[in-house]
């Protein structure tokens, strides 16, 4: 799956029902920053630790088209990229509709 552009993300109806997934590892400081920003912005997400689960690693490779870095953030099944792309979407106001949504769980 190719990374989605800001325009494509904005144009999708799915953004209203978004589910956010963060692929991470336990030793990645940038993963911690990305999760911290999602929590600060009150955007519910599910964390998937690829360092703890082989099945999660397979899903990571499939969903991110073989990305080699973490974090990788998935919104509604679309890989938006990592920390930089997450921050850009926020600065452009593209994540506003995700704030405080129910249906996702904010990981600790």
N, C-alpha and C positions, 0 to 999 in steps of 0.2 A: 504494500500500500504506500503510495507516494505521500509525502508531506503535503498538508493542505495549506493553501495560502490564506492570508487574512481575509481577502475578498471572498473566497470560497466558504470560509467559516462563517462569515457574516451573512452570506446569502442563504445558508441552510436553515430550514425550519427546525431542524433537529436541535439547534442550540438551546431552544427553550426546554428541552427534555434531556439536556446533556448529562452524561456520566463521564466523570474524569478519572483516569487511571494514570498512576505515576509508577513507571518501572524504575527501580532504584537498587542500590546495594547499601549494606550497612556501613561501609567505610567511605562513602562518597559525600564530601562536604557540599558540593553543588546540589546534590539530591536533597540534603537537609535544607538548603536555602530555598529550593523550589517548593518543598512541602511547607516550609514556614510562610512563604508568600501566599500560598493557597489558603492556609489557615488564617493569616492576617486579613485576606480579602474575603473570608467566610465562604470559600468555595469548597463544597464537599468533594472528597476524592477517595479513591481506594489505592493503597500502596501495594505494589507487587514487588517483593524482594527476589530478584533473579539470582542472588547468591545463595539462597536457601532452598531453592526448589527447581529441580531439573525441568519439570513440566512448565513452570513459569518462564524458564529460559527459552524453551521452544516457542511458547506463545509470544515472548518478547521478539524473537527473531522474525516470526511470522507477521506480527502486527506492525513492526517498524521497518520492514523490508531489509532486515539485516543490519540495522544500526549497530555501531560498535561502542557507543558511549551512553552513559547514563547521566542525568535522568532523561527519560523519553516520556513525553506526556501525550496521552491519547484522550481525545474528546470525541465522544459519540463514535468510537471506532476509527477515528482518523488521527494519524500521528501528526501532531503540530510541530514536533521537534523537542528541543530541550529547554533549559533555563532561559536562554536569550530570547527564544521565540515566545515563551510564556510571558516574559516581561514586556516584549513588544506588543503582544495582543492586549495585555492589561493597559499599557500606556495609550493604546488606540481606542480604549473603551470597549473592546470586543468581548471581554469576559464579564461585563456588567450583568448580563442576563443569567449568569451562572451563580451569582452570589446568593447564599443562604437557601439554595434549593434543597428540597427534601428528596429522598430517594437515593442519596449517596451517603457514605459514612466517612467522616473525617478520621483518618488514621491517627493514632497517637504520635 
